[in-house]
């Protein structure tokens, strides 16, 4: 069921998409992370969106 309310949509997008992903172990980390919480690697990237 898609979210139609624009305010709720922005909250959902922030909760789901604004994360960092470790390039080594694929763990999700908070946006403010400098290193991975699982493997302590500093190779983090932003989570990719599925939009094309």
Number of C-alpha atoms within 10 A of each C-alpha: 3 5 10 8 8 9 9 11 13 12 10 13 11 11 10 11 14 16 18 23 21 22 15 13 13 14 14 19 21 14 15 8 14 14 16 22 14 12 12 12 14 14 14 21 15 16 16 11 10 6 4 3
